[in-house]
């Protein structure tokens, strides 16, 4: 099992952007348990856990909202409006119902967010359009000296579609198989074009009349497999969750891991309980996991690794108590497993990550 990482240079890029829009970078980094000074000393290509990046992005958006301007990037993920929209969607029984609820919500709050979605259905295919408008004069979040100021519309529209593509996949427990993506803005360069094609796994066209994702109409009948509880866990680490879906598109696995995390304080749930939560038979769920090249045991271990990292970094918990919480009969067994997951012992990992925050 490999941990998802993000290079240091992407953290530094966020720091640079926040400074350009006039926010307190040091305070935002500290809220994400990071130190700007320590980060600046690291090689730009050094990998760091993606969960740190997720916390940084969330802390950044929370402060961006204090500027009282619409957050144009990535469909507003991390904002209060995005969270409330997701809580509306989770009550839908199918993907189609969830998107209809989102469309109503986005239409209602459009004057505040300046973005919205619309769903069109044809005989064989469906199309999810994402609209984002920039008001002239509201340029605080798009500083002129920023290196992406000239391509703001392309970045905003494409990143919004990426979030919606991943969010739909998360909701139904399997990747949304897009057939065509159209970007209603000019291309940036070939590398950017190729990166989007890799994310969507389908042709991508720029300078289009519509900013949309096309996919089979039958996908709208897929069941929503998540709960309000797993949604809360998703929103706590939304950027990480979407990075994981982008790099390792196994949304059924993501749904299972969310449910395991919820039940973990009361003990690891059985495979039967998980299949009931997902409204699937055990045999169907087992086939789905085989298709995603994983197993229930592997997913349980992934959750235990993620929970261990979170508690080591954010709680003053003893290794023995953490081992018991995760269901290990002996602390030594947990230490061996953790070293297999991360390459380091729990104590060494904690000390290394604390040093990044100046602790």
C-alpha positions in Angstrom: 0.0 0.0 0.0 1.5 3.3 -1.0 0.8 6.6 0.7 -0.4 9.4 -1.6 2.1 12.3 -1.7 2.3 15.8 -3.0 5.6 17.5 -3.8 6.7 20.4 -1.6 6.6 22.8 -4.6 2.8 22.6 -4.7 2.7 23.7 -1.0 5.0 26.6 -1.8 2.8 27.6 -4.7 -0.2 27.8 -2.4 1.9 29.9 0.0 2.9 32.3 -2.8 -0.7 32.7 -4.0 -2.0 33.4 -0.4 0.7 36.0 0.1 -0.3 37.7 -3.2 -3.9 38.0 -2.2 -2.9 39.6 1.1 -3.6 36.7 3.6 -1.5 35.7 6.6 0.4 32.8 5.1 2.2 31.9 8.4 -1.1 31.7 10.3 -2.8 29.6 7.6 0.1 27.2 7.5 0.1 26.9 11.3 -3.6 26.1 11.1 -2.6 23.1 8.9 0.2 22.2 11.3 2.9 23.4 8.9 5.8 25.9 9.1 6.5 28.1 6.2 10.1 28.4 7.2 10.6 24.6 7.5 8.9 24.0 4.2 11.1 26.5 2.4 14.1 24.6 3.5 13.0 21.4 1.8 13.8 20.3 -1.7 10.9 21.3 -4.1 10.4 17.8 -5.3 10.4 16.2 -1.8 7.1 14.3 -1.3 4.9 15.1 1.7 1.6 13.3 2.7 -1.3 14.6 0.6 -3.4 14.9 3.8 -1.1 17.8 4.8 -1.9 19.5 1.5 -5.6 18.9 2.0 -5.5 20.6 5.4 -3.6 23.5 4.0 -6.1 24.0 1.2 -9.0 23.8 3.6 -7.4 26.4 5.9 -6.6 28.6 2.9 -10.2 28.6 1.6 -11.6 29.3 5.1 -9.5 32.5 5.1 -10.3 33.3 1.5 -13.9 33.4 2.5 -13.2 36.3 4.9 -12.5 38.4 1.8 -16.2 38.1 1.0 -15.7 37.2 -2.6 -16.7 34.1 -4.6 -14.1 31.4 -4.5 -13.6 30.6 -8.2 -11.2 27.6 -8.0 -12.1 23.9 -8.0 -15.9 24.5 -7.7 -15.5 26.2 -4.4 -14.3 23.1 -2.6 -13.5 23.7 1.0 -16.1 26.5 1.3 -19.3 26.6 3.3 -21.4 26.7 0.2 -19.7 23.5 -1.2 -20.3 21.7 2.1 -23.9 22.6 2.3 -24.5 21.6 -1.3 -23.0 18.2 -0.6 -25.3 17.8 2.4 -28.2 18.4 0.1 -26.9 15.9 -2.5 -26.4 13.0 0.0 -30.2 12.7 0.4 -30.6 11.7 -3.2 -31.1 8.0 -3.8 -29.4 8.0 -7.2 -26.8 10.1 -8.9 -29.4 11.7 -11.0 -31.4 12.7 -8.0 -28.3 14.0 -6.2 -27.3 16.1 -9.2 -30.9 17.5 -9.5 -30.6 18.6 -5.8 -27.2 20.2 -6.5 -28.6 22.0 -9.5 -31.4 23.5 -7.4 -29.0 24.5 -4.6 -26.4 26.1 -7.0 -29.2 28.1 -8.7 -30.3 29.4 -5.3 -26.8 30.5 -4.2 -25.5 31.6 -7.6 -25.6 35.3 -6.7 -23.1 34.6 -3.8 -20.9 31.9 -5.4 -21.0 32.9 -9.1 -21.0 29.3 -10.2 -23.7 26.7 -11.0 -24.3 23.4 -12.7 -27.0 22.1 -15.1 -27.8 18.6 -16.1 -29.0 17.7 -19.7 -30.2 14.3 -20.6 -30.3 12.8 -24.1 -31.5 9.4 -25.4 -28.1 7.7 -24.7 -25.9 10.3 -22.9 -26.1 12.9 -20.2 -24.1 16.1 -19.9 -23.1 18.0 -16.7 -22.3 21.6 -17.4 -20.4 23.8 -14.9 -20.6 27.6 -15.2 -18.3 30.0 -13.4 -18.4 33.8 -14.0 -15.8 36.4 -13.0 -17.0 39.9 -12.2 -14.9 42.6 -13.5 -13.5 44.6 -10.5 -13.6 41.6 -8.2 -10.0 40.7 -8.7 -8.6 40.2 -5.2 -8.6 36.4 -5.6 -7.0 36.8 -9.1 -4.0 39.0 -8.5 -2.6 40.6 -11.7 1.0 39.5 -10.9 0.0 35.9 -10.3 1.4 33.6 -13.0 -2.0 32.1 -13.7 -3.9 35.4 -14.0 -4.0 35.3 -17.7 -5.4 31.7 -17.7 -7.8 32.2 -14.8 -10.9 31.2 -16.8 -9.3 28.0 -18.1 -8.1 27.0 -14.6 -11.4 27.8 -12.9 -13.5 26.0 -15.4 -11.3 22.9 -15.8 -10.7 22.6 -12.0 -14.4 22.8 -11.4 -15.1 20.0 -13.8 -12.4 17.9 -12.2 -14.1 18.3 -8.8 -17.5 17.4 -10.2 -16.1 14.4 -12.0 -14.5 13.1 -8.8 -17.5 14.0 -6.6 -19.9 12.0 -8.8 -17.6 9.0 -8.7 -17.3 9.3 -4.9 -21.1 9.4 -4.5 -21.8 6.3 -6.4 -18.8 4.3 -5.4 -17.2 3.9 -8.8 -15.5 6.2 -11.3 -17.7 8.3 -13.6 -16.8 7.1 -17.0 -16.7 10.3 -19.0 -16.9 10.0 -22.8 -16.0 13.7 -23.6 -15.0 16.7 -21.7 -15.3 20.2 -23.2 -13.6 23.2 -21.6 -15.2 26.6 -22.3 -11.9 28.4 -22.4 -8.6 28.4 -24.4 -5.9 25.8 -23.8 -2.9 26.6 -21.7 -0.3 24.3 -23.1 0.1 20.7 -24.2 1.2 19.5 -20.7 -2.0 20.9 -19.2 -4.1 19.3 -21.9 -2.5 15.9 -21.3 -2.9 16.1 -17.6 -6.6 16.7 -17.9 -7.0 13.9 -20.4 -5.3 11.6 -17.9 -7.6 12.7 -15.1 -10.8 12.4 -17.1 -9.6 9.3 -19.1 -11.3 10.6 -22.2 -10.9 13.2 -25.0 -10.7 16.8 -23.8 -11.6 19.7 -26.1 -10.8 23.4 -25.4 -12.4 26.6 -26.6 -15.8 24.9 -26.6 -19.2 26.4 -26.5 -20.0 24.5 -23.2 -18.0 23.6 -20.2 -19.2 20.1 -19.5 -18.7 16.4 -18.9 -20.5 13.9 -21.1 -21.2 10.4 -19.8 -23.6 7.5 -20.4 -27.2 8.4 -19.4 -27.6 5.1 -17.6 -25.0 6.3 -15.0 -27.7 8.6 -13.6 -29.5 5.5 -12.2 -26.5 4.5 -10.1 -27.2 4.3 -6.3 -25.6 6.8 -4.0 -23.6 4.6 -1.7 -22.6 7.1 1.0 -24.2 8.3 4.2 -24.4 11.6 6.1 -21.6 10.2 8.4 -19.3 9.3 5.6 -20.0 12.7 4.0 -18.7 14.4 7.1 -15.5 12.4 6.9 -15.2 13.2 3.2 -15.6 17.0 3.8 -13.0 17.0 6.6 -10.5 15.8 4.0 -12.2 16.7 0.8 -9.1 17.7 -1.2 -7.3 14.5 -0.1 -10.3 12.4 -1.0 -10.4 13.9 -4.5 -6.7 13.6 -5.0 -7.0 9.9 -4.1 -9.8 9.4 -6.5 -7.8 11.1 -9.3 -4.6 9.1 -8.7 -6.3 5.8 -7.6 -9.8 5.8 -9.1 -11.4 3.2 -6.8 -14.4 5.0 -5.5 -16.1 1.9 -4.1 -13.0 1.4 -2.1 -13.2 5.0 -0.9 -16.8 4.4 0.2 -15.8 1.3 2.1 -12.9 3.1 3.8 -15.2 5.9 4.9 -17.6 3.4 6.5 -14.8 1.5 8.2 -13.5 4.8 9.7 -17.0 5.6 11.0 -17.4 2.2 12.8 -13.7 1.9 13.9 -14.3 3.4 17.4 -16.8 0.5 18.0 -14.7 -2.2 16.3 -13.9 -3.1 12.7 -17.2 -3.8 10.8 -17.8 -7.1 9.1 -17.9 -7.5 5.4 -21.7 -8.3 5.7 -22.3 -5.0 7.4 -20.4 -3.1 4.8 -22.3 -4.7 1.9 -25.6 -3.8 3.7 -24.5 -0.2 3.9 -23.7 -0.1 0.2 -27.0 -1.8 -0.8 -25.1 -4.6 -2.5 -24.9 -8.3 -2.1 -21.7 -9.7 -0.7 -20.9 -11.5 -4.0 -21.4 -8.3 -6.0 -19.3 -6.3 -3.6 -16.5 -8.9 -3.7 -16.6 -8.8 -7.6 -16.4 -5.0 -7.5 -13.3 -5.1 -5.2 -11.7 -7.7 -7.4 -12.2 -5.4 -10.4 -10.5 -2.6 -8.4 -7.6 -5.0 -7.6 -8.1 -4.8 -3.9 -9.7 -6.7 -1.0 -11.6 -5.9 2.2 -8.5 -6.8 4.2 -6.4 -4.4 2.3 -8.9 -1.6 2.7 -9.1 -2.2 6.5 -5.3 -1.9 6.6 -5.4 1.3 4.6 -7.9 2.8 7.0 -5.8 1.8 10.0 -2.8 3.4 8.5 -4.6 6.7 7.8 -6.2 6.8 11.2 -2.8 6.0 12.8 -1.2 8.9 11.0 -4.0 11.3 11.9 -3.8 10.4 15.6 -0.1 10.4 15.8 0.1 13.9 14.3 -2.9 15.5 16.0 -3.3 13.7 19.4 -1.0 13.1 22.3 -1.7 9.3 22.1 0.5 6.5 23.3 1.5 3.9 20.8 0.0 1.1 23.0 -3.3 2.9 23.2 -3.3 3.6 19.5 -2.6 -0.1 18.8 -5.6 -1.1 20.9 -7.8 1.5 19.2 -6.9 0.0 15.8 -7.7 -3.5 16.9 -4.2 -4.9 17.3 -3.7 -7.4 20.1 -0.1 -6.3 20.8 1.6 -2.9 20.3 4.6 -4.7 18.7 2.2 -6.0 15.9 1.0 -2.4 15.3 4.6 -1.1 15.1 5.5 -3.7 12.6 2.5 -3.0 10.5 3.0 0.8 10.6 6.6 0.4 9.5 5.4 -1.8 6.6 2.9 1.0 5.6 5.1 4.0 5.9 8.7 2.7 6.1 9.1 4.2 9.6 8.1 3.4 13.2 5.2 5.4 14.7 7.6 7.4 16.9 10.0 8.2 14.1 7.2 9.3 11.8 5.7 11.6 14.4 9.0 13.2 15.1 9.7 13.7 11.4 6.4 15.4 10.7 6.4 17.5 13.9 9.7 18.9 12.7 8.0 20.4 9.6 5.8 22.4 11.9 8.7 23.6 13.9 7.7 21.4 16.9 
